[in-house]
Amino acid sequence: MKNKLEFIKEQSKDKYGSSNFYRFILLVIAYFYFVSGLFYYNIPTGEDPIPAGHRGFFIFLTIILFLISYLNDWLKKRIETTVYIVVYSVLAHLAYITYFNSFQHNLALALIGSMIIANLFFKGNQVLIYCNLALAVFVGLTLVMAENILLSFRLYFFAFYLTSALFTSIVSYQKFKSKEKLDNLNQEQKILLNNTDTQIWYLRDYDNYGKVNQAHADFLGYAKEEIENKKLAEILSYEEAQLCKESSKKVFKKKKKIESEIWLKNHRGEKRLLSIRKIPKINEQNEVEFVVCSAEDITAKKQKEEKLKLTQFSVDNAPLGIFWITPAGSFEYVNNKVSDILAYSAEELRNMKIFDIDINYQKSNRKKDWNNLKKKKTEVIESKVKTKDGQIIDVEITSRYLKHNNKEYELAFLKDISERKAREEEIKYLSYKDKLTDLYNRRFFEEELQRLDTKRQLPISIIMADVNGLKIINDSFGHDKGDEMLVKAAKLLENAVRKEDILARHGGDEFVVLLPQTKRKIAEKVLKRIKKASKKTENDRIPISLSFGLATKIKKSEDIKEILKKADDAMYQNKLLESKSAKNKIIQGLLNTLSVKSGETKEHALRMIDLAHDLGKDKGLPSSELDRLSLLAVLHDIGKATISEEILNKTGKLTDEEWEIIKKHPEIGSRIAVSTKEFALIAEEILSHHEKWDGSGYPRELEKEDIPYLARIIAITDAFDVMTNERPYSKAISKEKALAEIKKCSGTHFDPELAEAFIDMISGTQKEAK
């Protein structure tokens, strides 16, 4: 491929094809002087009209210029002008020699005329124009001074040469200027076409190249001459040529320009995307002479556009809300996530401002906030926004100050933190709330107690409350039932206190009420309302019994912790007084529950007391033991209160799992008895009343005298009463059959001595009745 230097050489060629033409003229001149001199030298009688010095000068001058034109760049560029000057000089020299050596004047005039005509024949160089004028004046004046020519002829020749010289000089000058402009224009166009990155070529028809510029040749990897006047398929691949021909056919057919994009391989085999424009050249006959094609490599541009599209797509569909707002607060851009969060379309948001959606944003503060952002550059805030459907959601907004195209913006990232806030609230709730009762916990209460311990909040009253009998419920029914009792107590307190009071769970079975700005008398009214609500539960199966303590801080100097301790002490004293009654109420509630569940009626309890008391009396038990025996007769099955009705009243055979539940009731009953001082004295007997003489009973498999004596009595009397009275799971039998069963089980299930005594007692009673 040609480099720039070759391009300059090409553009420097004249209409004769090459500067070698001018070098040839120099050689002709040298040859003329040399041969003509040799001619006169060989003629014996001839006299050389040209002095030897003149001849030698012109031979030397032309040879030197010929050689230098190959070596010197300055002369190379000016070879044409140099040769013209030499030719003029030679013609002038010959005219001078011819005239002043008495040769024919006509020959001299012809030589001078040839100088004038030469000025028209050649390019019309500006320097030669001046030489032509100067020479015409010089020759004309010479003729005027010639004495051997008539004056009238001298004046005529002077006027003729001067007029001819002026005319040919003017014509030559105009020709020179026109050609100079055309040469400059052509040169500029060639330089422009061959030094532009835009590829340009001509199509003589839809399948043949015309001229091409250097950019197109470089792209394809050919010299221009290798492309010009070739078929497309000779330069391009078959597929590429077909595509180009199809589009070119349309231009030639429709005679309209078209624009298209096409992938072509460059000289390195790389596929490049070209944006091609084809414009037809229409002649006077309305025919397409040729098509001018131009192409730009838009591969990088397209790749950049694709990257921008990908970036825009990524921003539009980012999982984080992104928006731009102006210093005035108007939305300039929002992505899809912002629309999803706010339920507004992008178009709707562009007609809104930030303070239209941010409920915490004050319009009057926009200028101040904007200036702060410019200083900080980046800012992160949490706020609340209002969606289109009126929903308030928590958001995090990260803002950044940016300047783009001399415009200021706030670039913001919007994140929906509703779920995080909900988790934080849950954590906060768990840290300040009691999970079981949904009341405030001790931590919250202590913080509020410290916060409200001010003079403005005086007087401050504190009510302490403790749930009585919680241990009995836990031992009887399990901790789930105990939790239910605590929840029930919490609801009772919550409904009784005022809205402004702070109610909290203070411990396992303790609650506390903080009453700011409340005198003792007012606090006593609140306490009275709580007690009234508690009393209403007395008829429940499990009543809510509470012990209370009240204390009030009046002076600022008083320690609030001491006030809390006073309330706690007062509650403890009250608990000592209330506890026995409360436990009795709970146990009575358990007995009521048992009665409802299993039919353990009051009559059964009375029969049990009579039978046990009579047998104990027959065996000589003291009155204190008889009292214990009567209590045991009533409470021995209290543990069954925790067993479901379905199991207690089941008519069919119990499953192994159900039987295991039944076998636990002695242990549960024993724990209930232990929880109260007055019932603890029969706890061992309750635990043992299902033990058997032979050790096959439960829960401890005790035998013989290891079984408590009163438990052995209750085992016999309970069995007799169950057999002789109808139950859901069995029909009643006669006393004779019942006694026979007891006798049968004597020594295995029952203490044989007590069994015999019981049989004799019942039999004797029957005889007396008869």
Secondary structure, DSSP 8 states (H G I E B T S, - for coil): ---HHHHHHHHH--TTSSTHHHHHHHHHHHHHHHHHHHHHHH-SS---SS-HHHHHHHHHHHHHHHHHHHH-HHHHHTHHHHHHHHHHHHHHHHHHHHHHTT--HHHHHHHHHHHHHHHHHS---HHHHHHHHHHHHHHHHHHHH-TTS-HHHHHHHHHHHHHHHHHHHHHHHHHHHHHHHHHHHHHHHHHHHHHSSSEEEEEEETTEEEEE-HHHHHHHTS-HHHHTT-BHHHHS-HHHHHHHHHHHHHHHHH-S-EEEEEEEE-TTS-EEEEEEEEEEEE-TTS-EEEEEEEEEE-HHHHHHHHHHHHHHHHHHT-SSEEEEE-TTSBEEEE-HHHHHHH---HHHHHTSBHHHHBTT--GGGHHHHHHHHHHHSEEEEEEEEE-TTS-EEEEEEEEEEEEETTEEEEEEEEEE-HHHHHHHHHHHHHHHB-TTT-SB-HHHHHHHHHHT-SGGG-SEEEEEEEETTHHHHHHHH-HHHHHHHHHHHHHHHHHHS-TTSEEEE-SSSEEEEEETT--HHHHHHHHHHHHHHHHTTTTSSS---EEEEEEEE-STTS-HHHHHHHHHHHHHHHHHHHHHHHHHHHHHHHHHHHHHHH---HHHHHHHHHHHHHHHHHTT--HHHHHHHHHHHHHTTGGGGGS-HHHHT--S---HHHHHHHTTHHHHHHHHHHTSHHHHTTHHHHHHTT--TTS--SSS---GGGS-HHHHHHHHHHHHHHHHS-BTTB----HHHHHHHHHHTBTTTB-HHHHHHHHHHHHHHHHHH-
